[in-house]
Amino acid sequence: MEALATLLGLGAVLLVLGGFVGLYVSRQRTLTRRVASFSCLLNTGEEIKRMWQPGIAQYTRERLLWWRTLSLAPRPARAWSRLELELVERVPVGQVDEAGRPLLLVHCRHGDEAFQIMVSAPAYAGLVSWLESGPRPIKGVI
């Protein structure tokens, strides 16, 4: 009888773990297959030595959204307005991603917030195109 209870408990634990793994895989597939999404690393703060967080970014009509890779959250962890986002500087880091594309360190500013993202060169080109193609605010008009 104890063996049966142990097996049922173990089966329940494996079922719960399998559910979490299934949710994680489903979330990752959904995020990476969205139009205008790309993998990147995010470093919040002005110091480059801070911890880099892996994630997936997606630009929408008005915002750049960012989801943590290691999360089950259905909503993005960060969002930046297209009108306030500024790409200050890009620096080649001398590394390549898993597909062999060169990586760039991009210094960004959103209002008073400074942060960095590390992206592949094609993802950077897409991000720049998205920013440049958007409407620009007219100075002096509220």
C-alpha positions, 0 to 999 in steps of 0.5 A, spaced: 500 500 500 505 504 501 508 503 494 502 505 491 501 511 495 509 513 493 508 511 486 501 516 486 505 522 489 511 521 484 506 521 478 503 527 481 509 531 482 511 529 475 505 531 472 505 538 475 513 538 473 510 536 466 505 541 466 510 547 467 515 545 462 509 544 457 507 552 459 514 554 458 515 551 451 509 553 449 510 560 451 517 560 448 514 558 441 509 563 441 514 569 443 519 567 438 514 566 432 511 573 433 512 578 427 517 583 429 520 579 435 528 578 436 532 575 442 536 579 446 539 580 453 537 586 457 541 590 462 538 595 466 542 601 469 548 605 466 553 600 468 555 594 463 557 590 468 550 589 471 547 582 470 544 581 463 537 578 463 536 573 457 529 575 453 525 576 447 523 583 445 518 585 440 516 591 437 509 593 436 505 599 433 507 604 439 511 600 444 518 595 444 516 590 449 520 585 452 519 578 456 524 574 460 526 568 457 526 564 464 518 566 466 511 564 465 508 571 465 503 572 460 505 579 460 511 583 458 516 585 464 518 591 460 515 596 455 518 602 452 514 607 448 516 608 441 516 616 441 521 616 447 525 611 446 532 613 443 538 608 441 544 612 443 550 608 441 551 601 438 558 598 440 560 591 436 562 586 442 566 581 437 562 575 439 557 572 435 550 569 436 548 562 435 546 563 428 553 566 427 551 573 426 555 579 430 552 581 436 552 589 438 551 592 444 546 598 444 546 603 449 538 606 449 535 611 453 527 612 455 526 618 458 530 618 464 532 611 464 538 608 461 539 601 459 543 596 454 541 591 450 545 586 446 542 584 439 544 581 433 546 585 427 540 584 423 535 585 429 539 591 430 537 593 423 530 591 424 529 595 430 532 602 427 528 601 421 522 600 426 524 607 430 525 611 424 519 609 420 514 611 426 511 618 427 516 623 430 513 628 435 512 635 433 516 640 437 512 645 441 505 641 440 502 638 446 
